[in-house]
Amino acid sequence: MLDARRRWFAQMLEAGLGERIIEPGDVLKHATPDVLAKNLPPELMSKMLQVSLEAGSMTPEHVLQTVTPHLLAEHVPHDVLWACINTGAERAGLSQEDTDVHGADVRIEDG
């Protein structure tokens, strides 16, 4: 079950980033440097820092070059990743409040 959950989070992040529903900055807004430092293995942290130093800056894009969605799903708590996915979904208008249980648009008229 855990492997299926990790794959799901990795695929959601990958698709969200690919479709620009989730921006690289969204990932680091939730998977903060503190979260990454506490959860990533030391060799992955070293590689991430090395890539950023070679590039001259630590941008969300540089971090995601090293810490891919699959690695995030493997090491970062899933509630953190869920918050990231939810941020993108809300911004894209895909939040649960916008649809009924059958996926149809719900419009509430005043008056």
Phi, psi and omega per residue, in radians:
M1 nan -0.719 -3.101
L2 -1.111 -0.712 3.112
D3 -1.083 -0.704 3.105
A4 -1.114 -0.687 3.125
R5 -1.142 -0.785 3.112
R6 -1.056 -0.772 3.120
R7 -1.064 -0.720 -3.131
W8 -1.079 -0.849 3.133
F9 -1.085 -0.734 3.122
A10 -1.076 -0.780 -3.126
Q11 -1.162 -0.701 3.117
M12 -1.116 -0.772 3.111
L13 -1.125 -0.787 -3.133
E14 -1.069 -0.807 3.132
A15 -1.158 -0.744 3.134
G16 -1.073 -0.731 3.095
L17 -1.197 -0.724 -3.131
G18 -1.127 -0.644 -3.138
E19 -1.574 0.003 3.138
R20 1.117 0.444 2.990
I21 -1.370 -0.636 3.046
I22 -1.922 2.277 3.100
E23 -1.691 2.665 3.105
P24 -0.923 -0.650 3.102
G25 -1.110 -0.532 3.087
D26 -1.091 -0.678 -3.116
V27 -1.086 -0.827 -3.087
L28 -1.371 -0.246 3.016
K29 -1.161 -0.591 -3.119
H30 -1.754 -0.769 3.068
A31 -1.577 1.266 -3.053
T32 -1.138 2.892 3.067
P33 -0.945 -0.635 3.111
D34 -1.130 -0.769 3.101
V35 -1.083 -0.791 3.133
L36 -1.090 -0.785 -3.118
A37 -1.080 -0.622 -3.121
K38 -1.371 -0.405 -2.977
N39 -2.006 -0.429 -3.120
L40 -1.436 2.535 3.047
P41 -1.107 2.598 -3.090
P42 -0.941 -0.672 -3.113
E43 -1.176 -0.561 3.093
L44 -1.287 -0.666 3.064
M45 -1.080 -0.755 3.131
S46 -1.069 -0.760 3.140
K47 -1.123 -0.733 3.118
M48 -1.071 -0.775 3.130
L49 -1.149 -0.679 3.119
Q50 -1.100 -0.793 3.119
V51 -1.065 -0.743 -3.136
S52 -1.156 -0.724 3.118
L53 -1.124 -0.733 3.119
E54 -1.111 -0.582 3.139
A55 -1.432 -0.275 3.134
G56 1.560 -0.006 3.094
S57 -2.844 2.772 3.094
M58 -1.891 1.592 3.122
T59 -1.762 2.820 3.061
P60 -0.961 -0.664 3.130
E61 -1.112 -0.718 3.116
H62 -1.160 -0.700 3.112
V63 -1.072 -0.782 -3.093
L64 -1.278 -0.258 3.005
Q65 -1.130 -0.634 -3.094
T66 -1.677 -0.838 -3.094
V67 -1.699 1.479 -3.069
T68 -1.231 2.887 3.065
P69 -0.920 -0.641 3.129
H70 -1.158 -0.692 3.103
L71 -1.240 -0.652 3.056
L72 -1.041 -0.807 -3.121
A73 -1.131 -0.496 -3.134
E74 -1.363 -0.590 -2.962
H75 -2.012 -0.487 -3.050
V76 -1.597 2.434 3.122
P77 -0.950 2.418 -3.044
H78 -1.178 -0.448 3.075
D79 -1.153 -0.537 3.075
V80 -1.188 -0.783 3.132
L81 -1.164 -0.657 3.106
W82 -1.071 -0.733 3.117
A83 -1.069 -0.665 3.102
C84 -1.135 -0.821 3.124
I85 -1.083 -0.725 -3.137
N86 -1.119 -0.683 3.097
T87 -1.019 -0.833 3.121
G88 -1.123 -0.725 -3.130
A89 -1.112 -0.740 3.117
E90 -1.113 -0.776 -3.139
R91 -1.104 -0.609 -3.128
A92 -1.455 0.004 3.140
G93 1.346 0.442 -3.128
L94 -1.811 0.265 -3.094
S95 -1.228 2.768 -3.053
Q96 -1.088 -0.534 -3.132
E97 -1.118 -0.363 -3.062
D98 -1.492 -0.177 -3.104
T99 -2.335 2.681 3.029
D100 -1.493 -3.075 -3.058
V101 -1.126 -0.303 -3.140
H102 -1.716 0.048 3.099
G103 1.524 0.037 3.134
A104 -1.374 2.590 3.074
D105 -1.095 2.431 3.093
V106 -1.960 2.183 3.114
R107 -2.066 2.246 3.125
I108 -1.897 2.088 -3.133
E109 -1.645 2.419 3.026
D110 -1.410 2.536 2.981
G111 1.760 nan nan
